Amino acid sequence: MKKLKTKLKNKISKEDELINQIEKIRARNNKNWMNILRLAIQYSPEQTKIIIQDIGKCDAEINKLTKQLGE
């Protein structure tokens, strides 16, 4: 019984850690979306492209972590 409880606790801890990582990445990503809005308003398409690339990287990280939650 102790082994089962330990196993369940470890799984929950792993899932909690993944959720925390996703939350941090999403916070960065939300900031990026606000930055892109500001740049678009200021009509700076070249700088906007750089921020869009960073958003794509954050989305890729989120997708990777989300897949791990489903395992």
mmCIF file of the N, C-alpha and C atoms, coordinates in Angstrom:
data_MODEL
# 
_entry.id   MODEL 
# 
loop_
_atom_site.group_PDB 
_atom_site.id 
_atom_site.type_symbol 
_atom_site.label_atom_id 
_atom_site.label_alt_id 
_atom_site.label_comp_id 
_atom_site.label_asym_id 
_atom_site.label_entity_id 
_atom_site.label_seq_id 
_atom_site.pdbx_PDB_ins_code 
_atom_site.Cartn_x 
_atom_site.Cartn_y 
_atom_site.Cartn_z 
_atom_site.occupancy 
_atom_site.B_iso_or_equiv 
_atom_site.pdbx_formal_charge 
_atom_site.auth_seq_id 
_atom_site.auth_comp_id 
_atom_site.auth_asym_id 
_atom_site.auth_atom_id 
_atom_site.pdbx_PDB_model_num 
ATOM 1   N N  . MET A 1 1  ? 0.826  -1.197 0.000   1.00 0.00 ? 1  MET A N  1 
ATOM 2   C CA . MET A 1 1  ? 0.000  0.000  0.000   1.00 0.00 ? 1  MET A CA 1 
ATOM 3   C C  . MET A 1 1  ? 0.867  1.256  0.000   1.00 0.00 ? 1  MET A C  1 
ATOM 4   N N  . LYS A 1 2  ? 1.977  1.236  0.746   1.00 0.00 ? 2  LYS A N  1 
ATOM 5   C CA . LYS A 1 2  ? 2.860  2.399  0.791   1.00 0.00 ? 2  LYS A CA 1 
ATOM 6   C C  . LYS A 1 2  ? 3.446  2.694  -0.584  1.00 0.00 ? 2  LYS A C  1 
ATOM 7   N N  . LYS A 1 3  ? 3.785  1.633  -1.327  1.00 0.00 ? 3  LYS A N  1 
ATOM 8   C CA . LYS A 1 3  ? 4.359  1.812  -2.658  1.00 0.00 ? 3  LYS A CA 1 
ATOM 9   C C  . LYS A 1 3  ? 3.357  2.496  -3.588  1.00 0.00 ? 3  LYS A C  1 
ATOM 10  N N  . LEU A 1 4  ? 2.096  2.106  -3.484  1.00 0.00 ? 4  LEU A N  1 
ATOM 11  C CA . LEU A 1 4  ? 1.054  2.696  -4.320  1.00 0.00 ? 4  LEU A CA 1 
ATOM 12  C C  . LEU A 1 4  ? 0.887  4.179  -4.000  1.00 0.00 ? 4  LEU A C  1 
ATOM 13  N N  . LYS A 1 5  ? 0.853  4.513  -2.704  1.00 0.00 ? 5  LYS A N  1 
ATOM 14  C CA . LYS A 1 5  ? 0.723  5.912  -2.301  1.00 0.00 ? 5  LYS A CA 1 
ATOM 15  C C  . LYS A 1 5  ? 1.911  6.735  -2.790  1.00 0.00 ? 5  LYS A C  1 
ATOM 16  N N  . THR A 1 6  ? 3.115  6.182  -2.666  1.00 0.00 ? 6  THR A N  1 
ATOM 17  C CA . THR A 1 6  ? 4.316  6.884  -3.129  1.00 0.00 ? 6  THR A CA 1 
ATOM 18  C C  . THR A 1 6  ? 4.265  7.086  -4.630  1.00 0.00 ? 6  THR A C  1 
ATOM 19  N N  . LYS A 1 7  ? 3.838  6.054  -5.347  1.00 0.00 ? 7  LYS A N  1 
ATOM 20  C CA . LYS A 1 7  ? 3.749  6.137  -6.801  1.00 0.00 ? 7  LYS A CA 1 
ATOM 21  C C  . LYS A 1 7  ? 2.737  7.211  -7.213  1.00 0.00 ? 7  LYS A C  1 
ATOM 22  N N  . LEU A 1 8  ? 1.593  7.224  -6.562  1.00 0.00 ? 8  LEU A N  1 
ATOM 23  C CA . LEU A 1 8  ? 0.570  8.232  -6.860  1.00 0.00 ? 8  LEU A CA 1 
ATOM 24  C C  . LEU A 1 8  ? 1.065  9.637  -6.524  1.00 0.00 ? 8  LEU A C  1 
ATOM 25  N N  . LYS A 1 9  ? 1.760  9.772  -5.405  1.00 0.00 ? 9  LYS A N  1 
ATOM 26  C CA . LYS A 1 9  ? 2.282  11.076 -5.000  1.00 0.00 ? 9  LYS A CA 1 
ATOM 27  C C  . LYS A 1 9  ? 3.310  11.572 -6.011  1.00 0.00 ? 9  LYS A C  1 
ATOM 28  N N  . ASN A 1 10 ? 4.192  10.687 -6.468  1.00 0.00 ? 10 ASN A N  1 
ATOM 29  C CA . ASN A 1 10 ? 5.197  11.067 -7.462  1.00 0.00 ? 10 ASN A CA 1 
ATOM 30  C C  . ASN A 1 10 ? 4.546  11.492 -8.774  1.00 0.00 ? 10 ASN A C  1 
ATOM 31  N N  . LYS A 1 11 ? 3.497  10.781 -9.176  1.00 0.00 ? 11 LYS A N  1 
ATOM 32  C CA . LYS A 1 11 ? 2.797  11.123 -10.416 1.00 0.00 ? 11 LYS A CA 1 
ATOM 33  C C  . LYS A 1 11 ? 2.142  12.493 -10.283 1.00 0.00 ? 11 LYS A C  1 
ATOM 34  N N  . ILE A 1 12 ? 1.494  12.740 -9.170  1.00 0.00 ? 12 ILE A N  1 
ATOM 35  C CA . ILE A 1 12 ? 0.859  14.036 -8.951  1.00 0.00 ? 12 ILE A CA 1 
ATOM 36  C C  . ILE A 1 12 ? 1.916  15.138 -8.935  1.00 0.00 ? 12 ILE A C  1 
ATOM 37  N N  . SER A 1 13 ? 3.028  14.904 -8.294  1.00 0.00 ? 13 SER A N  1 
ATOM 38  C CA . SER A 1 13 ? 4.087  15.895 -8.239  1.00 0.00 ? 13 SER A CA 1 
ATOM 39  C C  . SER A 1 13 ? 4.614  16.193 -9.637  1.00 0.00 ? 13 SER A C  1 
ATOM 40  N N  . LYS A 1 14 ? 4.784  15.157 -10.453 1.00 0.00 ? 14 LYS A N  1 
ATOM 41  C CA . LYS A 1 14 ? 5.265  15.348 -11.819 1.00 0.00 ? 14 LYS A CA 1 
ATOM 42  C C  . LYS A 1 14 ? 4.257  16.171 -12.619 1.00 0.00 ? 14 LYS A C  1 
ATOM 43  N N  . GLU A 1 15 ? 2.980  15.840 -12.473 1.00 0.00 ? 15 GLU A N  1 
ATOM 44  C CA . GLU A 1 15 ? 1.945  16.574 -13.188 1.00 0.00 ? 15 GLU A CA 1 
ATOM 45  C C  . GLU A 1 15 ? 1.856  18.017 -12.710 1.00 0.00 ? 15 GLU A C  1 
ATOM 46  N N  . ASP A 1 16 ? 1.972  18.230 -11.401 1.00 0.00 ? 16 ASP A N  1 
ATOM 47  C CA . ASP A 1 16 ? 1.962  19.587 -10.864 1.00 0.00 ? 16 ASP A CA 1 
ATOM 48  C C  . ASP A 1 16 ? 3.131  20.402 -11.421 1.00 0.00 ? 16 ASP A C  1 
ATOM 49  N N  . GLU A 1 17 ? 4.290  19.781 -11.511 1.00 0.00 ? 17 GLU A N  1 
ATOM 50  C CA . GLU A 1 17 ? 5.466  20.464 -12.043 1.00 0.00 ? 17 GLU A CA 1 
ATOM 51  C C  . GLU A 1 17 ? 5.246  20.849 -13.501 1.00 0.00 ? 17 GLU A C  1 
ATOM 52  N N  . LEU A 1 18 ? 4.676  19.951 -14.286 1.00 0.00 ? 18 LEU A N  1 
ATOM 53  C CA . LEU A 1 18 ? 4.387  20.256 -15.686 1.00 0.00 ? 18 LEU A CA 1 
ATOM 54  C C  . LEU A 1 18 ? 3.385  21.402 -15.810 1.00 0.00 ? 18 LEU A C  1 
ATOM 55  N N  . ILE A 1 19 ? 2.362  21.385 -14.972 1.00 0.00 ? 19 ILE A N  1 
ATOM 56  C CA . ILE A 1 19 ? 1.371  22.464 -14.992 1.00 0.00 ? 19 ILE A CA 1 
ATOM 57  C C  . ILE A 1 19 ? 2.019  23.792 -14.624 1.00 0.00 ? 19 ILE A C  1 
ATOM 58  N N  . ASN A 1 20 ? 2.893  23.776 -13.631 1.00 0.00 ? 20 ASN A N  1 
ATOM 59  C CA . ASN A 1 20 ? 3.603  25.003 -13.253 1.00 0.00 ? 20 ASN A CA 1 
ATOM 60  C C  . ASN A 1 20 ? 4.447  25.536 -14.402 1.00 0.00 ? 20 ASN A C  1 
ATOM 61  N N  . GLN A 1 21 ? 5.118  24.639 -15.116 1.00 0.00 ? 21 GLN A N  1 
ATOM 62  C CA . GLN A 1 21 ? 5.931  25.052 -16.264 1.00 0.00 ? 21 GLN A CA 1 
ATOM 63  C C  . GLN A 1 21 ? 5.060  25.657 -17.354 1.00 0.00 ? 21 GLN A C  1 
ATOM 64  N N  . ILE A 1 22 ? 3.920  25.026 -17.623 1.00 0.00 ? 22 ILE A N  1 
ATOM 65  C CA . ILE A 1 22 ? 3.004  25.550 -18.630 1.00 0.00 ? 22 ILE A CA 1 
ATOM 66  C C  . ILE A 1 22 ? 2.520  26.947 -18.226 1.00 0.00 ? 22 ILE A C  1 
ATOM 67  N N  . GLU A 1 23 ? 2.206  27.116 -16.952 1.00 0.00 ? 23 GLU A N  1 
ATOM 68  C CA . GLU A 1 23 ? 1.735  28.410 -16.465 1.00 0.00 ? 23 GLU A CA 1 
ATOM 69  C C  . GLU A 1 23 ? 2.782  29.498 -16.684 1.00 0.00 ? 23 GLU A C  1 
ATOM 70  N N  . LYS A 1 24 ? 4.038  29.197 -16.399 1.00 0.00 ? 24 LYS A N  1 
ATOM 71  C CA . LYS A 1 24 ? 5.113  30.173 -16.589 1.00 0.00 ? 24 LYS A CA 1 
ATOM 72  C C  . LYS A 1 24 ? 5.284  30.538 -18.061 1.00 0.00 ? 24 LYS A C  1 
ATOM 73  N N  . ILE A 1 25 ? 5.225  29.524 -18.918 1.00 0.00 ? 25 ILE A N  1 
ATOM 74  C CA . ILE A 1 25 ? 5.375  29.778 -20.350 1.00 0.00 ? 25 ILE A CA 1 
ATOM 75  C C  . ILE A 1 25 ? 4.197  30.604 -20.866 1.00 0.00 ? 25 ILE A C  1 
ATOM 76  N N  . ARG A 1 26 ? 2.995  30.265 -20.417 1.00 0.00 ? 26 ARG A N  1 
ATOM 77  C CA . ARG A 1 26 ? 1.816  31.032 -20.838 1.00 0.00 ? 26 ARG A CA 1 
ATOM 78  C C  . ARG A 1 26 ? 1.908  32.487 -20.386 1.00 0.00 ? 26 ARG A C  1 
ATOM 79  N N  . ALA A 1 27 ? 2.437  32.731 -19.205 1.00 0.00 ? 27 ALA A N  1 
ATOM 80  C CA . ALA A 1 27 ? 2.595  34.104 -18.729 1.00 0.00 ? 27 ALA A CA 1 
ATOM 81  C C  . ALA A 1 27 ? 3.525  34.884 -19.657 1.00 0.00 ? 27 ALA A C  1 
ATOM 82  N N  . ARG A 1 28 ? 4.622  34.248 -20.049 1.00 0.00 ? 28 ARG A N  1 
ATOM 83  C CA . ARG A 1 28 ? 5.536  34.900 -21.001 1.00 0.00 ? 28 ARG A CA 1 
ATOM 84  C C  . ARG A 1 28 ? 4.839  35.130 -22.331 1.00 0.00 ? 28 ARG A C  1 
ATOM 85  N N  . ASN A 1 29 ? 4.073  34.131 -22.757 1.00 0.00 ? 29 ASN A N  1 
ATOM 86  C CA . ASN A 1 29 ? 3.401  34.217 -24.043 1.00 0.00 ? 29 ASN A CA 1 
ATOM 87  C C  . ASN A 1 29 ? 2.341  35.321 -24.050 1.00 0.00 ? 29 ASN A C  1 
ATOM 88  N N  . ASN A 1 30 ? 1.610  35.476 -22.951 1.00 0.00 ? 30 ASN A N  1 
ATOM 89  C CA . ASN A 1 30 ? 0.618  36.546 -22.871 1.00 0.00 ? 30 ASN A CA 1 
ATOM 90  C C  . ASN A 1 30 ? 1.289  37.907 -22.976 1.00 0.00 ? 30 ASN A C  1 
ATOM 91  N N  . LYS A 1 31 ? 2.439  38.042 -22.353 1.00 0.00 ? 31 LYS A N  1 
ATOM 92  C CA . LYS A 1 31 ? 3.185  39.296 -22.449 1.00 0.00 ? 31 LYS A CA 1 
ATOM 93  C C  . LYS A 1 31 ? 3.592  39.541 -23.905 1.00 0.00 ? 31 LYS A C  1 
ATOM 94  N N  . ASN A 1 32 ? 4.009  38.483 -24.585 1.00 0.00 ? 32 ASN A N  1 
ATOM 95  C CA . ASN A 1 32 ? 4.373  38.619 -26.002 1.00 0.00 ? 32 ASN A CA 1 
ATOM 96  C C  . ASN A 1 32 ? 3.199  39.098 -26.838 1.00 0.00 ? 32 ASN A C  1 
ATOM 97  N N  . TRP A 1 33 ? 2.004  38.588 -26.573 1.00 0.00 ? 33 TRP A N  1 
ATOM 98  C CA . TRP A 1 33 ? 0.831  39.011 -27.336 1.00 0.00 ? 33 TRP A CA 1 
ATOM 99  C C  . TRP A 1 33 ? 0.544  40.496 -27.112 1.00 0.00 ? 33 TRP A C  1 
ATOM 100 N N  . MET A 1 34 ? 0.732  40.978 -25.922 1.00 0.00 ? 34 MET A N  1 
ATOM 101 C CA . MET A 1 34 ? 0.528  42.401 -25.661 1.00 0.00 ? 34 MET A CA 1 
ATOM 102 C C  . MET A 1 34 ? 1.593  43.231 -26.383 1.00 0.00 ? 34 MET A C  1 
ATOM 103 N N  . ASN A 1 35 ? 2.814  42.719 -26.398 1.00 0.00 ? 35 ASN A N  1 
ATOM 104 C CA . ASN A 1 35 ? 3.879  43.419 -27.117 1.00 0.00 ? 35 ASN A CA 1 
ATOM 105 C C  . ASN A 1 35 ? 3.579  43.498 -28.609 1.00 0.00 ? 35 ASN A C  1 
ATOM 106 N N  . ILE A 1 36 ? 3.077  42.421 -29.169 1.00 0.00 ? 36 ILE A N  1 
ATOM 107 C CA . ILE A 1 36 ? 2.773  42.428 -30.598 1.00 0.00 ? 36 ILE A CA 1 
ATOM 108 C C  . ILE A 1 36 ? 1.645  43.423 -30.901 1.00 0.00 ? 36 ILE A C  1 
ATOM 109 N N  . LEU A 1 37 ? 0.683  43.515 -30.026 1.00 0.00 ? 37 LEU A N  1 
ATOM 110 C CA . LEU A 1 37 ? -0.401 44.476 -30.207 1.00 0.00 ? 37 LEU A CA 1 
ATOM 111 C C  . LEU A 1 37 ? 0.141  45.903 -30.204 1.00 0.00 ? 37 LEU A C  1 
ATOM 112 N N  . ARG A 1 38 ? 1.017  46.194 -29.250 1.00 0.00 ? 38 ARG A N  1 
ATOM 113 C CA . ARG A 1 38 ? 1.610  47.538 -29.186 1.00 0.00 ? 38 ARG A CA 1 
ATOM 114 C C  . ARG A 1 38 ? 2.382  47.878 -30.463 1.00 0.00 ? 38 ARG A C  1 
ATOM 115 N N  . LEU A 1 39 ? 3.170  46.906 -30.928 1.00 0.00 ? 39 LEU A N  1 
ATOM 116 C CA . LEU A 1 39 ? 3.945  47.135 -32.155 1.00 0.00 ? 39 LEU A CA 1 
ATOM 117 C C  . LEU A 1 39 ? 3.042  47.318 -33.365 1.00 0.00 ? 39 LEU A C  1 
ATOM 118 N N  . ALA A 1 40 ? 2.004  46.524 -33.450 1.00 0.00 ? 40 ALA A N  1 
ATOM 119 C CA . ALA A 1 40 ? 1.083  46.652 -34.582 1.00 0.00 ? 40 ALA A CA 1 
ATOM 120 C C  . ALA A 1 40 ? 0.440  48.034 -34.589 1.00 0.00 ? 40 ALA A C  1 
ATOM 121 N N  . ILE A 1 41 ? 0.082  48.493 -33.422 1.00 0.00 ? 41 ILE A N  1 
ATOM 122 C CA . ILE A 1 41 ? -0.507 49.830 -33.313 1.00 0.00 ? 41 ILE A CA 1 
ATOM 123 C C  . ILE A 1 41 ? 0.490  50.891 -33.766 1.00 0.00 ? 41 ILE A C  1 
ATOM 124 N N  . GLN A 1 42 ? 1.733  50.669 -33.471 1.00 0.00 ? 42 GLN A N  1 
ATOM 125 C CA . GLN A 1 42 ? 2.785  51.633 -33.857 1.00 0.00 ? 42 GLN A CA 1 
ATOM 126 C C  . GLN A 1 42 ? 3.295  51.379 -35.273 1.00 0.00 ? 42 GLN A C  1 
ATOM 127 N N  . TYR A 1 43 ? 2.620  50.515 -36.036 1.00 0.00 ? 43 TYR A N  1 
ATOM 128 C CA . TYR A 1 43 ? 2.960  50.189 -37.427 1.00 0.00 ? 43 TYR A CA 1 
ATOM 129 C C  . TYR A 1 43 ? 4.431  49.840 -37.642 1.00 0.00 ? 43 TYR A C  1 
ATOM 130 N N  . SER A 1 44 ? 4.847  48.746 -37.000 1.00 0.00 ? 44 SER A N  1 
ATOM 131 C CA . SER A 1 44 ? 6.215  48.264 -37.147 1.00 0.00 ? 44 SER A CA 1 
ATOM 132 C C  . SER A 1 44 ? 6.206  46.784 -37.534 1.00 0.00 ? 44 SER A C  1 
ATOM 133 N N  . PRO A 1 45 ? 5.942  46.508 -38.788 1.00 0.00 ? 45 PRO A N  1 
ATOM 134 C CA . PRO A 1 45 ? 5.799  45.115 -39.187 1.00 0.00 ? 45 PRO A CA 1 
ATOM 135 C C  . PRO A 1 45 ? 7.055  44.262 -39.010 1.00 0.00 ? 45 PRO A C  1 
ATOM 136 N N  . GLU A 1 46 ? 8.225  44.801 -39.199 1.00 0.00 ? 46 GLU A N  1 
ATOM 137 C CA . GLU A 1 46 ? 9.453  43.997 -39.066 1.00 0.00 ? 46 GLU A CA 1 
ATOM 138 C C  . GLU A 1 46 ? 9.667  43.547 -37.625 1.00 0.00 ? 46 GLU A C  1 
ATOM 139 N N  . GLN A 1 47 ? 9.482  44.424 -36.676 1.00 0.00 ? 47 GLN A N  1 
ATOM 140 C CA . GLN A 1 47 ? 9.629  44.032 -35.268 1.00 0.00 ? 47 GLN A CA 1 
ATOM 141 C C  . GLN A 1 47 ? 8.516  43.073 -34.859 1.00 0.00 ? 47 GLN A C  1 
ATOM 142 N N  . THR A 1 48 ? 7.353  43.250 -35.428 1.00 0.00 ? 48 THR A N  1 
ATOM 143 C CA . THR A 1 48 ? 6.234  42.364 -35.131 1.00 0.00 ? 48 THR A CA 1 
ATOM 144 C C  . THR A 1 48 ? 6.564  40.929 -35.525 1.00 0.00 ? 48 THR A C  1 
ATOM 145 N N  . LYS A 1 49 ? 7.245  40.728 -36.637 1.00 0.00 ? 49 LYS A N  1 
ATOM 146 C CA . LYS A 1 49 ? 7.634  39.388 -37.081 1.00 0.00 ? 49 LYS A CA 1 
ATOM 147 C C  . LYS A 1 49 ? 8.545  38.709 -36.055 1.00 0.00 ? 49 LYS A C  1 
ATOM 148 N N  . ILE A 1 50 ? 9.447  39.465 -35.452 1.00 0.00 ? 50 ILE A N  1 
ATOM 149 C CA . ILE A 1 50 ? 10.361 38.897 -34.447 1.00 0.00 ? 50 ILE A CA 1 
ATOM 150 C C  . ILE A 1 50 ? 9.571  38.388 -33.235 1.00 0.00 ? 50 ILE A C  1 
ATOM 151 N N  . ILE A 1 51 ? 8.609  39.162 -32.796 1.00 0.00 ? 51 ILE A N  1 
ATOM 152 C CA . ILE A 1 51 ? 7.803  38.763 -31.638 1.00 0.00 ? 51 ILE A CA 1 
ATOM 153 C C  . ILE A 1 51 ? 6.941  37.546 -31.972 1.00 0.00 ? 51 ILE A C  1 
ATOM 154 N N  . ILE A 1 52 ? 6.400  37.504 -33.183 1.00 0.00 ? 52 ILE A N  1 
ATOM 155 C CA . ILE A 1 52 ? 5.596  36.346 -33.594 1.00 0.00 ? 52 ILE A CA 1 
ATOM 156 C C  . ILE A 1 52 ? 6.439  35.073 -33.535 1.00 0.00 ? 52 ILE A C  1 
ATOM 157 N N  . GLN A 1 53 ? 7.694  35.161 -33.916 1.00 0.00 ? 53 GLN A N  1 
ATOM 158 C CA . GLN A 1 53 ? 8.578  33.990 -33.840 1.00 0.00 ? 53 GLN A CA 1 
ATOM 159 C C  . GLN A 1 53 ? 8.749  33.526 -32.398 1.00 0.00 ? 53 GLN A C  1 
ATOM 160 N N  . ASP A 1 54 ? 8.889  34.460 -31.475 1.00 0.00 ? 54 ASP A N  1 
ATOM 161 C CA . ASP A 1 54 ? 9.032  34.108 -30.059 1.00 0.00 ? 54 ASP A CA 1 
ATOM 162 C C  . ASP A 1 54 ? 7.750  33.448 -29.541 1.00 0.00 ? 54 ASP A C  1 
ATOM 163 N N  . ILE A 1 55 ? 6.604  33.948 -29.983 1.00 0.00 ? 55 ILE A N  1 
ATOM 164 C CA . ILE A 1 55 ? 5.328  33.348 -29.597 1.00 0.00 ? 55 ILE A CA 1 
ATOM 165 C C  . ILE A 1 55 ? 5.273  31.902 -30.084 1.00 0.00 ? 55 ILE A C  1 
ATOM 166 N N  . GLY A 1 56 ? 5.736  31.675 -31.293 1.00 0.00 ? 56 GLY A N  1 
ATOM 167 C CA . GLY A 1 56 ? 5.758  30.321 -31.833 1.00 0.00 ? 56 GLY A CA 1 
ATOM 168 C C  . GLY A 1 56 ? 6.619  29.382 -31.000 1.00 0.00 ? 56 GLY A C  1 
ATOM 169 N N  . LYS A 1 57 ? 7.750  29.885 -30.516 1.00 0.00 ? 57 LYS A N  1 
ATOM 170 C CA . LYS A 1 57 ? 8.629  29.071 -29.671 1.00 0.00 ? 57 LYS A CA 1 
ATOM 171 C C  . LYS A 1 57 ? 7.933  28.720 -28.356 1.00 0.00 ? 57 LYS A C  1 
ATOM 172 N N  . CYS A 1 58 ? 7.266  29.697 -27.766 1.00 0.00 ? 58 CYS A N  1 
ATOM 173 C CA . CYS A 1 58 ? 6.546  29.440 -26.512 1.00 0.00 ? 58 CYS A CA 1 
ATOM 174 C C  . CYS A 1 58 ? 5.428  28.427 -26.727 1.00 0.00 ? 58 CYS A C  1 
ATOM 175 N N  . ASP A 1 59 ? 4.700  28.566 -27.826 1.00 0.00 ? 59 ASP A N  1 
ATOM 176 C CA . ASP A 1 59 ? 3.633  27.614 -28.128 1.00 0.00 ? 59 ASP A CA 1 
ATOM 177 C C  . ASP A 1 59 ? 4.182  26.202 -28.285 1.00 0.00 ? 59 ASP A C  1 
ATOM 178 N N  . ALA A 1 60 ? 5.343  26.073 -28.902 1.00 0.00 ? 60 ALA A N  1 
ATOM 179 C CA . ALA A 1 60 ? 5.963  24.758 -29.071 1.00 0.00 ? 60 ALA A CA 1 
ATOM 180 C C  . ALA A 1 60 ? 6.312  24.148 -27.711 1.00 0.00 ? 60 ALA A C  1 
ATOM 181 N N  . GLU A 1 61 ? 6.815  24.970 -26.797 1.00 0.00 ? 61 GLU A N  1 
ATOM 182 C CA . GLU A 1 61 ? 7.135  24.481 -25.450 1.00 0.00 ? 61 GLU A CA 1 
ATOM 183 C C  . GLU A 1 61 ? 5.872  24.009 -24.737 1.00 0.00 ? 61 GLU A C  1 
ATOM 184 N N  . ILE A 1 62 ? 4.798  24.789 -24.860 1.00 0.00 ? 62 ILE A N  1 
ATOM 185 C CA . ILE A 1 62 ? 3.524  24.437 -24.221 1.00 0.00 ? 62 ILE A CA 1 
ATOM 186 C C  . ILE A 1 62 ? 3.002  23.119 -24.783 1.00 0.00 ? 62 ILE A C  1 
ATOM 187 N N  . ASN A 1 63 ? 3.066  22.971 -26.092 1.00 0.00 ? 63 ASN A N  1 
ATOM 188 C CA . ASN A 1 63 ? 2.589  21.742 -26.714 1.00 0.00 ? 63 ASN A CA 1 
ATOM 189 C C  . ASN A 1 63 ? 3.373  20.537 -26.228 1.00 0.00 ? 63 ASN A C  1 
ATOM 190 N N  . LYS A 1 64 ? 4.676  20.683 -26.098 1.00 0.00 ? 64 LYS A N  1 
ATOM 191 C CA . LYS A 1 64 ? 5.523  19.582 -25.626 1.00 0.00 ? 64 LYS A CA 1 
ATOM 192 C C  . LYS A 1 64 ? 5.136  19.173 -24.207 1.00 0.00 ? 64 LYS A C  1 
ATOM 193 N N  . LEU A 1 65 ? 4.963  20.153 -23.332 1.00 0.00 ? 65 LEU A N  1 
ATOM 194 C CA . LEU A 1 65 ? 4.603  19.858 -21.947 1.00 0.00 ? 65 LEU A CA 1 
ATOM 195 C C  . LEU A 1 65 ? 3.189  19.285 -21.843 1.00 0.00 ? 65 LEU A C  1 
ATOM 196 N N  . THR A 1 66 ? 2.283  19.778 -22.661 1.00 0.00 ? 66 THR A N  1 
ATOM 197 C CA . THR A 1 66 ? 0.914  19.282 -22.647 1.00 0.00 ? 66 THR A CA 1 
ATOM 198 C C  . THR A 1 66 ? 0.876  17.816 -23.066 1.00 0.00 ? 66 THR A C  1 
ATOM 199 N N  . LYS A 1 67 ? 1.672  17.437 -24.041 1.00 0.00 ? 67 LYS A N  1 
ATOM 200 C CA . LYS A 1 67 ? 1.738  16.036 -24.450 1.00 0.00 ? 67 LYS A CA 1 
ATOM 201 C C  . LYS A 1 67 ? 2.221  15.157 -23.298 1.00 0.00 ? 67 LYS A C  1 
ATOM 202 N N  . GLN A 1 68 ? 3.171  15.672 -22.509 1.00 0.00 ? 68 GLN A N  1 
ATOM 203 C CA . GLN A 1 68 ? 3.678  14.899 -21.375 1.00 0.00 ? 68 GLN A CA 1 
ATOM 204 C C  . GLN A 1 68 ? 2.586  14.679 -20.341 1.00 0.00 ? 68 GLN A C  1 
ATOM 205 N N  . LEU A 1 69 ? 1.678  15.648 -20.181 1.00 0.00 ? 69 LEU A N  1 
ATOM 206 C CA . LEU A 1 69 ? 0.573  15.482 -19.228 1.00 0.00 ? 69 LEU A CA 1 
ATOM 207 C C  . LEU A 1 69 ? -0.331 14.328 -19.652 1.00 0.00 ? 69 LEU A C  1 
ATOM 208 N N  . GLY A 1 70 ? -0.467 14.120 -20.938 1.00 0.00 ? 70 GLY A N  1 
ATOM 209 C CA . GLY A 1 70 ? -1.346 13.070 -21.431 1.00 0.00 ? 70 GLY A CA 1 
ATOM 210 C C  . GLY A 1 70 ? -0.743 11.680 -21.361 1.00 0.00 ? 70 GLY A C  1 
ATOM 211 N N  . GLU A 1 71 ? 0.528  11.567 -21.035 1.00 0.00 ? 71 GLU A N  1 
ATOM 212 C CA . GLU A 1 71 ? 1.187  10.259 -20.992 1.00 0.00 ? 71 GLU A CA 1 
ATOM 213 C C  . GLU A 1 71 ? 0.872  9.506  -19.721 1.00 0.00 ? 71 GLU A C  1 
# 
